[in-house]
Amino acid sequence: MSSSTSVWNMTLAAFRDAIEPRSTPGCGAAAAASTGFGLALVLKGLRISESKRRNDEGAALIGRADALLKMLRDDADDREMRWLDRQAGSL
């Protein structure tokens, strides 16, 4: 998905306001974005803890969470693009 059509380029208020009345962003994109926000908060806590007490387990969790966050970011855009493609095909 191009950066100009990414759900991540919307403000939080615009994203929230677009979910209910419009067909896009769709439910999958909204769920992926919401999950990403929650995971970002978990990552924040992991990074704070890791900065105070470094250990292999904490570093491994941060690595896994970073990878999941990237997957969620990409998934939100992929779901949105698939939905837009289906709509364009039905015109």
N, CA, C and O atoms as a CHARMM CRD file, in Angstrom:
* protein
*
  364
    1    1 MET  N      0.86200  -1.17100   0.00000 PROA 1      0.00000
    2    1 MET  CA     0.00000   0.00000   0.00000 PROA 1      0.00000
    3    1 MET  C      0.89900   1.22200   0.00000 PROA 1      0.00000
    4    1 MET  O      1.89800   1.26400   0.71800 PROA 1      0.00000
    5    2 SER  N      0.55000   2.20400  -0.79400 PROA 2      0.00000
    6    2 SER  CA     1.36700   3.41600  -0.83000 PROA 2      0.00000
    7    2 SER  C      1.19900   4.17300   0.47800 PROA 2      0.00000
    8    2 SER  O      0.18200   4.05400   1.16200 PROA 2      0.00000
    9    3 SER  N      2.21800   4.95100   0.80900 PROA 3      0.00000
   10    3 SER  CA     2.15700   5.67000   2.08500 PROA 3      0.00000
   11    3 SER  C      1.01700   6.67900   2.11700 PROA 3      0.00000
   12    3 SER  O      0.52800   7.02100   3.19400 PROA 3      0.00000
   13    4 SER  N      0.58500   7.16200   0.95100 PROA 4      0.00000
   14    4 SER  CA    -0.49900   8.14500   0.94200 PROA 4      0.00000
   15    4 SER  C     -1.85000   7.52500   1.27800 PROA 4      0.00000
   16    4 SER  O     -2.75800   8.22700   1.72100 PROA 4      0.00000
   17    5 THR  N     -1.99400   6.20300   1.07000 PROA 5      0.00000
   18    5 THR  CA    -3.26200   5.54600   1.37500 PROA 5      0.00000
   19    5 THR  C     -3.18900   4.69300   2.63600 PROA 5      0.00000
   20    5 THR  O     -4.13600   3.97200   2.94700 PROA 5      0.00000
   21    6 SER  N     -2.10100   4.76400   3.35000 PROA 6      0.00000
   22    6 SER  CA    -1.93100   3.97500   4.55800 PROA 6      0.00000
   23    6 SER  C     -2.85500   4.47500   5.66600 PROA 6      0.00000
   24    6 SER  O     -3.02900   5.67900   5.85300 PROA 6      0.00000
   25    7 VAL  N     -3.44400   3.52600   6.39500 PROA 7      0.00000
   26    7 VAL  CA    -4.26400   3.92600   7.54000 PROA 7      0.00000
   27    7 VAL  C     -3.41400   4.64100   8.58500 PROA 7      0.00000
   28    7 VAL  O     -3.94300   5.38500   9.41100 PROA 7      0.00000
   29    8 TRP  N     -2.11100   4.42200   8.55600 PROA 8      0.00000
   30    8 TRP  CA    -1.22000   5.02200   9.54000 PROA 8      0.00000
   31    8 TRP  C     -0.95300   6.49700   9.26000 PROA 8      0.00000
   32    8 TRP  O     -0.34200   7.17500  10.08600 PROA 8      0.00000
   33    9 ASN  N     -1.39300   7.00300   8.12500 PROA 9      0.00000
   34    9 ASN  CA    -1.24000   8.43000   7.83200 PROA 9      0.00000
   35    9 ASN  C     -2.42000   9.25000   8.33500 PROA 9      0.00000
   36    9 ASN  O     -2.38400  10.48000   8.28600 PROA 9      0.00000
   37   10 MET  N     -3.46200   8.58800   8.81400 PROA 10     0.00000
   38   10 MET  CA    -4.62100   9.28900   9.36200 PROA 10     0.00000
   39   10 MET  C     -4.31400   9.73600  10.79100 PROA 10     0.00000
   40   10 MET  O     -3.55400   9.08000  11.50400 PROA 10     0.00000
   41   11 THR  N     -4.90700  10.84800  11.20000 PROA 11     0.00000
   42   11 THR  CA    -4.80600  11.19900  12.61400 PROA 11     0.00000
   43   11 THR  C     -5.66100  10.20600  13.40000 PROA 11     0.00000
   44   11 THR  O     -6.53100   9.54500  12.83200 PROA 11     0.00000
   45   12 LEU  N     -5.41400  10.10400  14.69000 PROA 12     0.00000
   46   12 LEU  CA    -6.23900   9.21100  15.51200 PROA 12     0.00000
   47   12 LEU  C     -7.70700   9.60700  15.45200 PROA 12     0.00000
   48   12 LEU  O     -8.58700   8.75000  15.36900 PROA 12     0.00000
   49   13 ALA  N     -7.96300  10.89600  15.49300 PROA 13     0.00000
   50   13 ALA  CA    -9.34900  11.36800  15.44600 PROA 13     0.00000
   51   13 ALA  C     -9.99100  11.02700  14.10700 PROA 13     0.00000
   52   13 ALA  O    -11.14400  10.59900  14.06900 PROA 13     0.00000
   53   14 ALA  N     -9.26800  11.20800  13.01800 PROA 14     0.00000
   54   14 ALA  CA    -9.81600  10.89000  11.69700 PROA 14     0.00000
   55   14 ALA  C    -10.06300   9.38800  11.56200 PROA 14     0.00000
   56   14 ALA  O    -11.07700   8.97000  11.00300 PROA 14     0.00000
   57   15 PHE  N     -9.13900   8.58300  12.07500 PROA 15     0.00000
   58   15 PHE  CA    -9.30400   7.12900  12.02700 PROA 15     0.00000
   59   15 PHE  C    -10.54600   6.71800  12.81200 PROA 15     0.00000
   60   15 PHE  O    -11.38100   5.96200  12.31600 PROA 15     0.00000
   61   16 ARG  N    -10.66000   7.21400  14.02200 PROA 16     0.00000
   62   16 ARG  CA   -11.82300   6.90100  14.86600 PROA 16     0.00000
   63   16 ARG  C    -13.11400   7.33000  14.18500 PROA 16     0.00000
   64   16 ARG  O    -14.07400   6.56200  14.12200 PROA 16     0.00000
   65   17 ASP  N    -13.13600   8.54200  13.68200 PROA 17     0.00000
   66   17 ASP  CA   -14.35500   9.07200  13.07600 PROA 17     0.00000
   67   17 ASP  C    -14.71500   8.37800  11.76700 PROA 17     0.00000
   68   17 ASP  O    -15.88000   8.37900  11.36900 PROA 17     0.00000
   69   18 ALA  N    -13.73500   7.78700  11.09700 PROA 18     0.00000
   70   18 ALA  CA   -13.99600   7.11800   9.82000 PROA 18     0.00000
   71   18 ALA  C    -14.51600   5.69400   9.99500 PROA 18     0.00000
   72   18 ALA  O    -15.12900   5.14900   9.07700 PROA 18     0.00000
   73   19 ILE  N    -14.28700   5.09400  11.13500 PROA 19     0.00000
   74   19 ILE  CA   -14.63800   3.68300  11.31600 PROA 19     0.00000
   75   19 ILE  C    -16.14000   3.44200  11.21800 PROA 19     0.00000
   76   19 ILE  O    -16.56100   2.51600  10.52300 PROA 19     0.00000
   77   20 GLU  N    -16.93500   4.22000  11.87100 PROA 20     0.00000
   78   20 GLU  CA   -18.37700   3.94000  11.94300 PROA 20     0.00000
   79   20 GLU  C    -19.15000   4.34600  10.68900 PROA 20     0.00000
   80   20 GLU  O    -19.88700   3.51400  10.16100 PROA 20     0.00000
   81   21 PRO  N    -19.02800   5.56900  10.18400 PROA 21     0.00000
   82   21 PRO  CA   -19.92000   5.97700   9.10100 PROA 21     0.00000
   83   21 PRO  C    -19.47200   5.56300   7.70300 PROA 21     0.00000
   84   21 PRO  O    -20.29200   5.52300   6.78600 PROA 21     0.00000
   85   22 ARG  N    -18.18100   5.25200   7.52000 PROA 22     0.00000
   86   22 ARG  CA   -17.67900   4.96300   6.18100 PROA 22     0.00000
   87   22 ARG  C    -17.32600   3.49900   6.04500 PROA 22     0.00000
   88   22 ARG  O    -17.16400   2.78300   7.03300 PROA 22     0.00000
   89   23 SER  N    -17.21300   3.07300   4.81000 PROA 23     0.00000
   90   23 SER  CA   -16.87600   1.67600   4.55700 PROA 23     0.00000
   91   23 SER  C    -15.39000   1.38800   4.76200 PROA 23     0.00000
   92   23 SER  O    -15.00100   0.22900   4.91000 PROA 23     0.00000
   93   24 THR  N    -14.57800   2.40600   4.77100 PROA 24     0.00000
   94   24 THR  CA   -13.15300   2.20100   4.98100 PROA 24     0.00000
   95   24 THR  C    -12.64700   3.22000   6.00500 PROA 24     0.00000
   96   24 THR  O    -13.00200   4.38900   5.85200 PROA 24     0.00000
   97   25 PRO  N    -11.88200   2.90800   6.99600 PROA 25     0.00000
   98   25 PRO  CA   -11.21100   1.64400   7.21200 PROA 25     0.00000
   99   25 PRO  C    -12.18000   0.55800   7.66700 PROA 25     0.00000
  100   25 PRO  O    -13.13900   0.82000   8.39200 PROA 25     0.00000
  101   26 GLY  N    -11.90700  -0.65200   7.22700 PROA 26     0.00000
  102   26 GLY  CA   -12.77300  -1.77700   7.56000 PROA 26     0.00000
  103   26 GLY  C    -12.47400  -2.34600   8.93400 PROA 26     0.00000
  104   26 GLY  O    -11.55900  -1.90300   9.62900 PROA 26     0.00000
  105   27 CYS  N    -13.26700  -3.33600   9.30500 PROA 27     0.00000
  106   27 CYS  CA   -13.13800  -3.93700  10.64200 PROA 27     0.00000
  107   27 CYS  C    -11.77500  -4.57800  10.86600 PROA 27     0.00000
  108   27 CYS  O    -11.20000  -4.45200  11.94700 PROA 27     0.00000
  109   28 GLY  N    -11.25300  -5.26600   9.84800 PROA 28     0.00000
  110   28 GLY  CA    -9.94800  -5.91000  10.00000 PROA 28     0.00000
  111   28 GLY  C     -8.84200  -4.90500  10.22700 PROA 28     0.00000
  112   28 GLY  O     -7.98200  -5.10300  11.08600 PROA 28     0.00000
  113   29 ALA  N     -8.85900  -3.82400   9.46000 PROA 29     0.00000
  114   29 ALA  CA    -7.84100  -2.78600   9.62400 PROA 29     0.00000
  115   29 ALA  C     -7.97400  -2.11800  10.98700 PROA 29     0.00000
  116   29 ALA  O     -6.97100  -1.84000  11.64400 PROA 29     0.00000
  117   30 ALA  N     -9.19700  -1.86300  11.41100 PROA 30     0.00000
  118   30 ALA  CA    -9.42000  -1.23500  12.71800 PROA 30     0.00000
  119   30 ALA  C     -8.95200  -2.16200  13.84000 PROA 30     0.00000
  120   30 ALA  O     -8.34700  -1.70300  14.80900 PROA 30     0.00000
  121   31 ALA  N     -9.22700  -3.45400  13.71700 PROA 31     0.00000
  122   31 ALA  CA    -8.79300  -4.40800  14.73800 PROA 31     0.00000
  123   31 ALA  C     -7.27000  -4.50900  14.78100 PROA 31     0.00000
  124   31 ALA  O     -6.68200  -4.53300  15.86300 PROA 31     0.00000
  125   32 ALA  N     -6.63000  -4.56900  13.62100 PROA 32     0.00000
  126   32 ALA  CA    -5.16700  -4.65400  13.58100 PROA 32     0.00000
  127   32 ALA  C     -4.53900  -3.39300  14.17100 PROA 32     0.00000
  128   32 ALA  O     -3.56600  -3.47700  14.92000 PROA 32     0.00000
  129   33 ALA  N     -5.08600  -2.23500  13.83800 PROA 33     0.00000
  130   33 ALA  CA    -4.55000  -0.97900  14.37300 PROA 33     0.00000
  131   33 ALA  C     -4.74000  -0.91300  15.88600 PROA 33     0.00000
  132   33 ALA  O     -3.82000  -0.52400  16.60600 PROA 33     0.00000
  133   34 SER  N     -5.91100  -1.28400  16.37000 PROA 34     0.00000
  134   34 SER  CA    -6.18000  -1.25300  17.81500 PROA 34     0.00000
  135   34 SER  C     -5.26500  -2.20600  18.56600 PROA 34     0.00000
  136   34 SER  O     -4.75200  -1.87100  19.63300 PROA 34     0.00000
  137   35 THR  N     -5.06300  -3.38600  18.01400 PROA 35     0.00000
  138   35 THR  CA    -4.16000  -4.35500  18.62800 PROA 35     0.00000
  139   35 THR  C     -2.74100  -3.81300  18.64400 PROA 35     0.00000
  140   35 THR  O     -2.00200  -4.00600  19.60900 PROA 35     0.00000
  141   36 GLY  N     -2.36400  -3.13000  17.56400 PROA 36     0.00000
  142   36 GLY  CA    -1.03500  -2.52500  17.50200 PROA 36     0.00000
  143   36 GLY  C     -0.82500  -1.47800  18.58000 PROA 36     0.00000
  144   36 GLY  O      0.25900  -1.38500  19.15600 PROA 36     0.00000
  145   37 PHE  N     -1.86300  -0.68600  18.85900 PROA 37     0.00000
  146   37 PHE  CA    -1.75000   0.31200  19.92900 PROA 37     0.00000
  147   37 PHE  C     -1.54000  -0.37400  21.27700 PROA 37     0.00000
  148   37 PHE  O     -0.70900   0.06600  22.07200 PROA 37     0.00000
  149   38 GLY  N     -2.27500  -1.43100  21.53500 PROA 38     0.00000
  150   38 GLY  CA    -2.11200  -2.16500  22.78800 PROA 38     0.00000
  151   38 GLY  C     -0.73000  -2.78100  22.90600 PROA 38     0.00000
  152   38 GLY  O     -0.10400  -2.72400  23.96400 PROA 38     0.00000
  153   39 LEU  N     -0.25500  -3.37100  21.81000 PROA 39     0.00000
  154   39 LEU  CA     1.07600  -3.97000  21.82700 PROA 39     0.00000
  155   39 LEU  C      2.15700  -2.91000  22.02000 PROA 39     0.00000
  156   39 LEU  O      3.17200  -3.17200  22.66400 PROA 39     0.00000
  157   40 ALA  N      1.94700  -1.72200  21.47200 PROA 40     0.00000
  158   40 ALA  CA     2.91400  -0.63400  21.66600 PROA 40     0.00000
  159   40 ALA  C      3.03400  -0.27900  23.15100 PROA 40     0.00000
  160   40 ALA  O      4.12200   0.03600  23.63200 PROA 40     0.00000
  161   41 LEU  N      1.92100  -0.33000  23.86400 PROA 41     0.00000
  162   41 LEU  CA     1.97000  -0.06700  25.31000 PROA 41     0.00000
  163   41 LEU  C      2.72900  -1.16500  26.04800 PROA 41     0.00000
  164   41 LEU  O      3.48700  -0.88300  26.97600 PROA 41     0.00000
  165   42 VAL  N      2.52900  -2.41200  25.63900 PROA 42     0.00000
  166   42 VAL  CA     3.27600  -3.51800  26.24000 PROA 42     0.00000
  167   42 VAL  C      4.76700  -3.33200  25.96800 PROA 42     0.00000
  168   42 VAL  O      5.59500  -3.50600  26.86300 PROA 42     0.00000
  169   43 LEU  N      5.10400  -2.97700  24.72500 PROA 43     0.00000
  170   43 LEU  CA     6.50400  -2.74500  24.36600 PROA 43     0.00000
  171   43 LEU  C      7.12100  -1.61700  25.19100 PROA 43     0.00000
  172   43 LEU  O      8.28500  -1.68600  25.58700 PROA 43     0.00000
  173   44 LYS  N      6.33800  -0.59700  25.43700 PROA 44     0.00000
  174   44 LYS  CA     6.82200   0.51700  26.26000 PROA 44     0.00000
  175   44 LYS  C      7.25900   0.00000  27.63000 PROA 44     0.00000
  176   44 LYS  O      8.34300   0.33100  28.11100 PROA 44     0.00000
  177   45 GLY  N      6.41500  -0.80500  28.24700 PROA 45     0.00000
  178   45 GLY  CA     6.75300  -1.38000  29.54600 PROA 45     0.00000
  179   45 GLY  C      7.97200  -2.28500  29.48500 PROA 45     0.00000
  180   45 GLY  O      8.82300  -2.24800  30.37400 PROA 45     0.00000
  181   46 LEU  N      8.06000  -3.10200  28.43000 PROA 46     0.00000
  182   46 LEU  CA     9.21900  -3.98500  28.27800 PROA 46     0.00000
  183   46 LEU  C     10.51100  -3.18100  28.12800 PROA 46     0.00000
  184   46 LEU  O     11.53300  -3.51300  28.72800 PROA 46     0.00000
  185   47 ARG  N     10.45200  -2.13500  27.33100 PROA 47     0.00000
  186   47 ARG  CA    11.66200  -1.32300  27.11300 PROA 47     0.00000
  187   47 ARG  C     12.08800  -0.58900  28.39800 PROA 47     0.00000
  188   47 ARG  O     13.28000  -0.48000  28.68600 PROA 47     0.00000
  189   48 ILE  N     11.12400  -0.09400  29.15300 PROA 48     0.00000
  190   48 ILE  CA    11.45500   0.57000  30.42200 PROA 48     0.00000
  191   48 ILE  C     12.09800  -0.43400  31.37200 PROA 48     0.00000
  192   48 ILE  O     13.11900  -0.14000  31.99400 PROA 48     0.00000
  193   49 SER  N     11.50300  -1.61500  31.48400 PROA 49     0.00000
  194   49 SER  CA    12.06600  -2.64700  32.36000 PROA 49     0.00000
  195   49 SER  C     13.45300  -3.06700  31.89600 PROA 49     0.00000
  196   49 SER  O     14.36200  -3.24100  32.70800 PROA 49     0.00000
  197   50 GLU  N     13.61100  -3.22800  30.58600 PROA 50     0.00000
  198   50 GLU  CA    14.89400  -3.66500  30.03600 PROA 50     0.00000
  199   50 GLU  C     15.98300  -2.61500  30.26100 PROA 50     0.00000
  200   50 GLU  O     17.14900  -2.96100  30.44800 PROA 50     0.00000
  201   51 SER  N     15.60800  -1.34400  30.24200 PROA 51     0.00000
  202   51 SER  CA    16.61300  -0.29100  30.45700 PROA 51     0.00000
  203   51 SER  C     17.11600  -0.28100  31.90100 PROA 51     0.00000
  204   51 SER  O     18.22200   0.18600  32.17300 PROA 51     0.00000
  205   52 LYS  N     16.30800  -0.79300  32.81800 PROA 52     0.00000
  206   52 LYS  CA    16.69500  -0.82100  34.23100 PROA 52     0.00000
  207   52 LYS  C     17.42000  -2.10600  34.60800 PROA 52     0.00000
  208   52 LYS  O     18.27100  -2.12200  35.49800 PROA 52     0.00000
  209   53 ARG  N     17.06700  -3.18200  33.91200 PROA 53     0.00000
  210   53 ARG  CA    17.65300  -4.47500  34.25800 PROA 53     0.00000
  211   53 ARG  C     17.72400  -5.32200  32.99100 PROA 53     0.00000
  212   53 ARG  O     16.74600  -5.95900  32.60000 PROA 53     0.00000
  213   54 ARG  N     18.86700  -5.31900  32.37200 PROA 54     0.00000
  214   54 ARG  CA    19.04000  -6.03900  31.10900 PROA 54     0.00000
  215   54 ARG  C     19.12000  -7.54400  31.35600 PROA 54     0.00000
  216   54 ARG  O     19.81600  -8.01200  32.25700 PROA 54     0.00000
  217   55 ASN  N     18.38300  -8.28600  30.52300 PROA 55     0.00000
  218   55 ASN  CA    18.47900  -9.74000  30.56600 PROA 55     0.00000
  219   55 ASN  C     18.06000 -10.30600  29.21300 PROA 55     0.00000
  220   55 ASN  O     17.38500  -9.64100  28.42700 PROA 55     0.00000
  221   56 ASP  N     18.46600 -11.52900  28.96200 PROA 56     0.00000
  222   56 ASP  CA    18.19800 -12.16400  27.66900 PROA 56     0.00000
  223   56 ASP  C     16.70600 -12.34800  27.41900 PROA 56     0.00000
  224   56 ASP  O     16.23500 -12.18800  26.29300 PROA 56     0.00000
  225   57 GLU  N     15.97400 -12.68100  28.46100 PROA 57     0.00000
  226   57 GLU  CA    14.53500 -12.90400  28.29900 PROA 57     0.00000
  227   57 GLU  C     13.82100 -11.61500  27.87800 PROA 57     0.00000
  228   57 GLU  O     12.97100 -11.63600  26.98800 PROA 57     0.00000
  229   58 GLY  N     14.16400 -10.50600  28.51200 PROA 58     0.00000
  230   58 GLY  CA    13.55800  -9.22700  28.15700 PROA 58     0.00000
  231   58 GLY  C     13.88700  -8.82500  26.73200 PROA 58     0.00000
  232   58 GLY  O     13.01700  -8.36100  25.99500 PROA 58     0.00000
  233   59 ALA  N     15.13700  -9.00300  26.34400 PROA 59     0.00000
  234   59 ALA  CA    15.54800  -8.65900  24.98000 PROA 59     0.00000
  235   59 ALA  C     14.81600  -9.52800  23.96100 PROA 59     0.00000
  236   59 ALA  O     14.41900  -9.04400  22.90100 PROA 59     0.00000
  237   60 ALA  N     14.63800 -10.80700  24.27800 PROA 60     0.00000
  238   60 ALA  CA    13.93000 -11.70700  23.36600 PROA 60     0.00000
  239   60 ALA  C     12.46000 -11.30000  23.22600 PROA 60     0.00000
  240   60 ALA  O     11.90800 -11.31900  22.12600 PROA 60     0.00000
  241   61 LEU  N     11.83700 -10.93400  24.33900 PROA 61     0.00000
  242   61 LEU  CA    10.43900 -10.49100  24.28700 PROA 61     0.00000
  243   61 LEU  C     10.28700  -9.22000  23.45800 PROA 61     0.00000
  244   61 LEU  O      9.33300  -9.08200  22.69300 PROA 61     0.00000
  245   62 ILE  N     11.22300  -8.30100  23.61200 PROA 62     0.00000
  246   62 ILE  CA    11.18100  -7.06400  22.83200 PROA 62     0.00000
  247   62 ILE  C     11.32400  -7.37800  21.34800 PROA 62     0.00000
  248   62 ILE  O     10.61200  -6.80700  20.52200 PROA 62     0.00000
  249   63 GLY  N     12.22200  -8.26600  21.00900 PROA 63     0.00000
  250   63 GLY  CA    12.39700  -8.65300  19.60900 PROA 63     0.00000
  251   63 GLY  C     11.13900  -9.26300  19.02000 PROA 63     0.00000
  252   63 GLY  O     10.74700  -8.93300  17.90100 PROA 63     0.00000
  253   64 ARG  N     10.50800 -10.15000  19.77100 PROA 64     0.00000
  254   64 ARG  CA     9.26600 -10.77600  19.29500 PROA 64     0.00000
  255   64 ARG  C      8.14600  -9.75000  19.16900 PROA 64     0.00000
  256   64 ARG  O      7.39200  -9.76300  18.19600 PROA 64     0.00000
  257   65 ALA  N      8.03900  -8.86300  20.15200 PROA 65     0.00000
  258   65 ALA  CA     6.98200  -7.84800  20.11600 PROA 65     0.00000
  259   65 ALA  C      7.20700  -6.86000  18.97100 PROA 65     0.00000
  260   65 ALA  O      6.24900  -6.43200  18.32800 PROA 65     0.00000
  261   66 ASP  N      8.46100  -6.49600  18.71400 PROA 66     0.00000
  262   66 ASP  CA     8.76200  -5.61400  17.57800 PROA 66     0.00000
  263   66 ASP  C      8.31800  -6.25600  16.26500 PROA 66     0.00000
  264   66 ASP  O      7.73500  -5.59200  15.40900 PROA 66     0.00000
  265   67 ALA  N      8.59600  -7.54800  16.11200 PROA 67     0.00000
  266   67 ALA  CA     8.20100  -8.25600  14.89000 PROA 67     0.00000
  267   67 ALA  C      6.67600  -8.30900  14.76300 PROA 67     0.00000
  268   67 ALA  O      6.13300  -8.11800  13.67500 PROA 67     0.00000
  269   68 LEU  N      5.99200  -8.57000  15.87300 PROA 68     0.00000
  270   68 LEU  CA     4.52400  -8.59100  15.84900 PROA 68     0.00000
  271   68 LEU  C      3.95100  -7.22100  15.51500 PROA 68     0.00000
  272   68 LEU  O      2.97200  -7.12100  14.77600 PROA 68     0.00000
  273   69 LEU  N      4.54900  -6.17700  16.04800 PROA 69     0.00000
  274   69 LEU  CA     4.07700  -4.82200  15.77600 PROA 69     0.00000
  275   69 LEU  C      4.19600  -4.50000  14.28800 PROA 69     0.00000
  276   69 LEU  O      3.29900  -3.88500  13.71100 PROA 69     0.00000
  277   70 LYS  N      5.29900  -4.91200  13.66700 PROA 70     0.00000
  278   70 LYS  CA     5.46100  -4.70200  12.22800 PROA 70     0.00000
  279   70 LYS  C      4.40400  -5.48700  11.45400 PROA 70     0.00000
  280   70 LYS  O      3.82500  -4.97900  10.49400 PROA 70     0.00000
  281   71 MET  N      4.15800  -6.72900  11.87500 PROA 71     0.00000
  282   71 MET  CA     3.13400  -7.53600  11.20400 PROA 71     0.00000
  283   71 MET  C      1.76700  -6.87300  11.29700 PROA 71     0.00000
  284   71 MET  O      1.03100  -6.83500  10.31100 PROA 71     0.00000
  285   72 LEU  N      1.42200  -6.35600  12.45800 PROA 72     0.00000
  286   72 LEU  CA     0.12800  -5.69300  12.63800 PROA 72     0.00000
  287   72 LEU  C      0.02600  -4.43500  11.79100 PROA 72     0.00000
  288   72 LEU  O     -1.01900  -4.15800  11.20200 PROA 72     0.00000
  289   73 ARG  N      1.10700  -3.67800  11.73200 PROA 73     0.00000
  290   73 ARG  CA     1.11300  -2.46400  10.90900 PROA 73     0.00000
  291   73 ARG  C      0.86600  -2.82000   9.44300 PROA 73     0.00000
  292   73 ARG  O      0.02700  -2.21200   8.77900 PROA 73     0.00000
  293   74 ASP  N      1.60100  -3.80400   8.95500 PROA 74     0.00000
  294   74 ASP  CA     1.44600  -4.21200   7.56100 PROA 74     0.00000
  295   74 ASP  C      0.07400  -4.82300   7.31100 PROA 74     0.00000
  296   74 ASP  O     -0.52200  -4.60700   6.25600 PROA 74     0.00000
  297   75 ASP  N     -0.43300  -5.59100   8.28700 PROA 75     0.00000
  298   75 ASP  CA    -1.73000  -6.24500   8.13000 PROA 75     0.00000
  299   75 ASP  C     -2.85800  -5.23000   8.01500 PROA 75     0.00000
  300   75 ASP  O     -3.77500  -5.41400   7.21400 PROA 75     0.00000
  301   76 ALA  N     -2.80500  -4.17100   8.79900 PROA 76     0.00000
  302   76 ALA  CA    -3.85300  -3.14500   8.72400 PROA 76     0.00000
  303   76 ALA  C     -3.91100  -2.56100   7.31900 PROA 76     0.00000
  304   76 ALA  O     -4.99500  -2.40000   6.75700 PROA 76     0.00000
  305   77 ASP  N     -2.75600  -2.24600   6.75200 PROA 77     0.00000
  306   77 ASP  CA    -2.72800  -1.69700   5.39900 PROA 77     0.00000
  307   77 ASP  C     -3.12200  -2.74000   4.35600 PROA 77     0.00000
  308   77 ASP  O     -3.84600  -2.42300   3.41200 PROA 77     0.00000
  309   78 ASP  N     -2.65400  -3.98200   4.51500 PROA 78     0.00000
  310   78 ASP  CA    -3.00600  -5.03600   3.55600 PROA 78     0.00000
  311   78 ASP  C     -4.50600  -5.28400   3.53200 PROA 78     0.00000
  312   78 ASP  O     -5.10000  -5.41500   2.46100 PROA 78     0.00000
  313   79 ARG  N     -5.11700  -5.34700   4.69900 PROA 79     0.00000
  314   79 ARG  CA    -6.56800  -5.56100   4.76100 PROA 79     0.00000
  315   79 ARG  C     -7.31100  -4.41000   4.10200 PROA 79     0.00000
  316   79 ARG  O     -8.29900  -4.61600   3.39600 PROA 79     0.00000
  317   80 GLU  N     -6.83400  -3.21000   4.33600 PROA 80     0.00000
  318   80 GLU  CA    -7.48100  -2.03600   3.75700 PROA 80     0.00000
  319   80 GLU  C     -7.35500  -2.05000   2.23300 PROA 80     0.00000
  320   80 GLU  O     -8.32000  -1.75200   1.53000 PROA 80     0.00000
  321   81 MET  N     -6.17700  -2.39400   1.72200 PROA 81     0.00000
  322   81 MET  CA    -5.95300  -2.43100   0.28000 PROA 81     0.00000
  323   81 MET  C     -6.80300  -3.52400  -0.37000 PROA 81     0.00000
  324   81 MET  O     -7.37600  -3.30300  -1.43700 PROA 81     0.00000
  325   82 ARG  N     -6.89200  -4.69400   0.25500 PROA 82     0.00000
  326   82 ARG  CA    -7.73500  -5.76700  -0.30500 PROA 82     0.00000
  327   82 ARG  C     -9.18700  -5.32900  -0.36500 PROA 82     0.00000
  328   82 ARG  O     -9.88300  -5.60800  -1.34100 PROA 82     0.00000
  329   83 TRP  N     -9.65100  -4.64100   0.68000 PROA 83     0.00000
  330   83 TRP  CA   -11.03300  -4.18200   0.69100 PROA 83     0.00000
  331   83 TRP  C    -11.25300  -3.16600  -0.42200 PROA 83     0.00000
  332   83 TRP  O    -12.25000  -3.24000  -1.13900 PROA 83     0.00000
  333   84 LEU  N    -10.33500  -2.22100  -0.57200 PROA 84     0.00000
  334   84 LEU  CA   -10.46200  -1.20900  -1.62200 PROA 84     0.00000
  335   84 LEU  C    -10.42300  -1.84700  -3.00800 PROA 84     0.00000
  336   84 LEU  O    -11.15800  -1.42700  -3.90200 PROA 84     0.00000
  337   85 ASP  N     -9.57200  -2.85600  -3.19500 PROA 85     0.00000
  338   85 ASP  CA    -9.51000  -3.56300  -4.47800 PROA 85     0.00000
  339   85 ASP  C    -10.82600  -4.26700  -4.78400 PROA 85     0.00000
  340   85 ASP  O    -11.28900  -4.24600  -5.92500 PROA 85     0.00000
  341   86 ARG  N    -11.43400  -4.89300  -3.77200 PROA 86     0.00000
  342   86 ARG  CA   -12.72900  -5.56400  -3.98600 PROA 86     0.00000
  343   86 ARG  C    -13.79700  -4.55300  -4.37300 PROA 86     0.00000
  344   86 ARG  O    -14.62600  -4.81800  -5.24400 PROA 86     0.00000
  345   87 GLN  N    -13.77300  -3.40000  -3.72600 PROA 87     0.00000
  346   87 GLN  CA   -14.76300  -2.37300  -4.04800 PROA 87     0.00000
  347   87 GLN  C    -14.57500  -1.85200  -5.46800 PROA 87     0.00000
  348   87 GLN  O    -15.55400  -1.63300  -6.18200 PROA 87     0.00000
  349   88 ALA  N    -13.33400  -1.65400  -5.88100 PROA 88     0.00000
  350   88 ALA  CA   -13.05700  -1.16900  -7.23500 PROA 88     0.00000
  351   88 ALA  C    -13.48400  -2.20700  -8.27000 PROA 88     0.00000
  352   88 ALA  O    -13.95000  -1.85000  -9.35200 PROA 88     0.00000
  353   89 GLY  N    -13.32600  -3.48600  -7.94200 PROA 89     0.00000
  354   89 GLY  CA   -13.72000  -4.55300  -8.85500 PROA 89     0.00000
  355   89 GLY  C    -15.21600  -4.70000  -9.00000 PROA 89     0.00000
  356   89 GLY  O    -15.69000  -5.24800  -9.99500 PROA 89     0.00000
  357   90 SER  N    -15.96700  -4.22400  -8.02900 PROA 90     0.00000
  358   90 SER  CA   -17.42700  -4.37000  -8.08200 PROA 90     0.00000
  359   90 SER  C    -18.10000  -3.18400  -8.75200 PROA 90     0.00000
  360   90 SER  O    -19.32200  -3.17300  -8.90600 PROA 90     0.00000
  361   91 LEU  N    -17.32400  -2.18700  -9.15100 PROA 91     0.00000
  362   91 LEU  CA   -17.90700  -1.00500  -9.80600 PROA 91     0.00000
  363   91 LEU  C    -18.22900  -1.27500 -11.25500 PROA 91     0.00000
  364   91 LEU  O    -18.72500  -0.39100 -11.95300 PROA 91     0.00000
